[in-house]
Amino acid sequence: MGEQQERNKETVRKAIAAFNKQDLDEFWSYHTDDTTSHEPYFPEPLTKAEMSVFVPKLWAAYPDWTIDTKTVIAQGNTVVVENIMTATFVNDFEDQKATGRTFSVREAVFFEFQGDKIKDVRVFLDRQTQEEQLGTA
């Protein structure tokens, strides 16, 4: 594996660690200014500005949100991770009432790099299982 792929893997690890610390400024330091995120909760990719509104709401509703990375693979300018995502729904999220229940689901995330920064993120997870565990299905 090349030196660039190893650096990209480390960047992804640091970005996930910043997310787990709920440090949005540090999280964004690993992304390009025009980064996008394809989230399973939205029909279109979110811009950095849109994610900057969405993520703090997410953390407020799920204050213990944790991403535990199990696998990291790099090829070319892409890093793929397998995570276990866990959180407890303790505060209302927009029009959805908190259930006090916890979810734990696996997700796969593809990170596309431009230079040394994350340019595009694509998240894949089983929303049905997540919603069933939370009692929001």
C-alpha positions as a printed NumPy array, in Angstrom:
array([[  0.   ,   0.   ,   0.   ],
       [  1.272,   3.437,  -0.868],
       [  2.249,   6.211,   1.469],
       [ -0.679,   8.382,   0.305],
       [ -3.211,   5.646,   1.087],
       [ -1.768,   5.289,   4.6  ],
       [ -2.047,   9.073,   5.112],
       [ -5.636,   8.983,   3.837],
       [ -6.511,   6.172,   6.261],
       [ -5.041,   8.187,   9.133],
       [ -7.017,  11.266,   8.053],
       [-10.239,   9.233,   8.139],
       [ -9.376,   7.886,  11.596],
       [ -8.76 ,  11.437,  12.84 ],
       [-11.997,  12.728,  11.285],
       [-13.979,   9.945,  12.987],
       [-12.237,  10.665,  16.299],
       [-13.164,  14.361,  15.967],
       [-16.764,  13.368,  15.244],
       [-16.795,  11.185,  18.361],
       [-15.463,  14.151,  20.396],
       [-18.206,  16.285,  18.834],
       [-15.595,  18.756,  17.632],
       [-17.019,  20.064,  14.376],
       [-14.121,  22.466,  13.712],
       [-11.566,  19.663,  13.962],
       [-13.831,  17.369,  11.946],
       [-14.005,  19.922,   9.108],
       [-10.227,  20.437,   9.171],
       [ -9.918,  17.052,   7.429],
       [-12.338,  17.982,   4.608],
       [-12.194,  20.193,   1.54 ],
       [-14.243,  23.402,   1.63 ],
       [-16.603,  21.98 ,  -1.008],
       [-16.979,  18.569,   0.634],
       [-20.295,  16.745,   0.321],
       [-21.878,  13.945,   2.311],
       [-24.37 ,  11.449,   0.91 ],
       [-26.391,  10.531,   4.   ],
       [-29.062,   7.806,   4.057],
       [-31.447,  10.272,   5.727],
       [-31.505,  12.725,   2.795],
       [-32.322,  12.262,  -0.911],
       [-29.503,  14.579,  -2.065],
       [-25.923,  14.992,  -0.851],
       [-25.438,  17.586,   1.878],
       [-22.985,  20.438,   1.549],
       [-20.588,  21.385,   4.321],
       [-22.939,  24.232,   5.319],
       [-25.935,  21.874,   5.472],
       [-23.956,  19.304,   7.465],
       [-22.854,  22.081,   9.831],
       [-26.54 ,  22.573,  10.717],
       [-27.504,  18.872,  10.746],
       [-24.651,  17.425,  12.817],
       [-25.047,  19.621,  15.944],
       [-28.778,  18.743,  15.975],
       [-27.819,  15.088,  15.733],
       [-25.4  ,  15.392,  18.655],
       [-28.023,  17.231,  20.726],
       [-30.586,  14.455,  20.156],
       [-28.036,  11.645,  20.581],
       [-25.374,  13.01 ,  22.971],
       [-23.578,   9.654,  23.283],
       [-23.261,   9.1  ,  19.502],
       [-20.217,   6.886,  18.965],
       [-18.572,   5.488,  15.862],
       [-16.388,   2.417,  16.441],
       [-14.303,   1.647,  13.361],
       [-13.689,  -2.054,  12.76 ],
       [-12.135,  -2.124,   9.283],
       [-10.247,   0.434,   7.179],
       [ -9.325,  -0.246,   3.555],
       [ -7.653,   2.135,   1.119],
       [ -7.349,   1.938,  -2.639],
       [ -6.382,   4.796,  -4.896],
       [ -7.98 ,   7.973,  -3.544],
       [-10.721,   6.051,  -1.684],
       [-10.86 ,   4.893,   1.928],
       [-13.652,   2.542,   3.014],
       [-14.504,   1.882,   6.647],
       [-16.797,  -0.534,   8.42 ],
       [-18.144,   1.029,  11.6  ],
       [-20.483,   0.135,  14.387],
       [-22.531,   3.218,  15.135],
       [-24.248,   3.438,  18.519],
       [-26.35 ,   6.169,  20.14 ],
       [-29.238,   6.786,  22.526],
       [-32.159,   8.992,  21.44 ],
       [-32.521,  11.184,  24.558],
       [-33.634,  14.572,  23.157],
       [-36.212,  15.379,  20.474],
       [-34.856,  15.688,  16.944],
       [-36.79 ,  18.22 ,  14.878],
       [-40.36 ,  16.8  ,  14.772],
       [-39.402,  13.382,  16.16 ],
       [-39.929,  12.712,  19.87 ],
       [-37.055,  11.113,  21.785],
       [-37.645,   7.485,  22.718],
       [-34.831,   6.979,  25.217],
       [-33.839,   3.879,  23.266],
       [-30.418,   2.96 ,  21.947],
       [-29.458,   1.706,  18.501],
       [-26.367,  -0.118,  17.329],
       [-25.943,  -0.703,  13.593],
       [-23.122,  -1.408,  11.197],
       [-22.374,   1.101,   8.502],
       [-20.029,   1.311,   5.55 ],
       [-18.597,   4.678,   4.599],
       [-16.69 ,   5.544,   1.438],
       [-14.377,   8.571,   1.672],
       [-13.118,  10.058,  -1.599],
       [-10.015,  12.216,  -1.301],
       [ -8.834,  15.265,  -3.166],
       [ -5.214,  15.72 ,  -2.25 ],
       [ -4.88 ,  15.171,   1.506],
       [ -8.498,  16.079,   2.341],
       [-11.852,  14.321,   2.255],
       [-13.852,  15.575,  -0.731],
       [-16.889,  13.288,  -0.771],
       [-18.475,  10.92 ,   1.757],
       [-21.027,   8.187,   1.02 ],
       [-22.701,   6.514,   4.007],
       [-24.553,   3.194,   3.786],
       [-26.458,   1.682,   6.704],
       [-29.551,  -0.308,   7.558],
       [-32.023,   2.442,   8.477],
       [-34.849,  -0.014,   9.06 ],
       [-32.951,  -1.806,  11.829],
       [-31.862,   1.535,  13.28 ],
       [-35.451,   2.802,  13.363],
       [-36.757,  -0.471,  14.817],
       [-34.188,  -0.357,  17.612],
       [-35.059,   3.284,  18.353],
       [-38.801,   2.705,  18.213],
       [-39.244,   5.264,  15.44 ],
       [-40.122,   2.887,  12.577]])
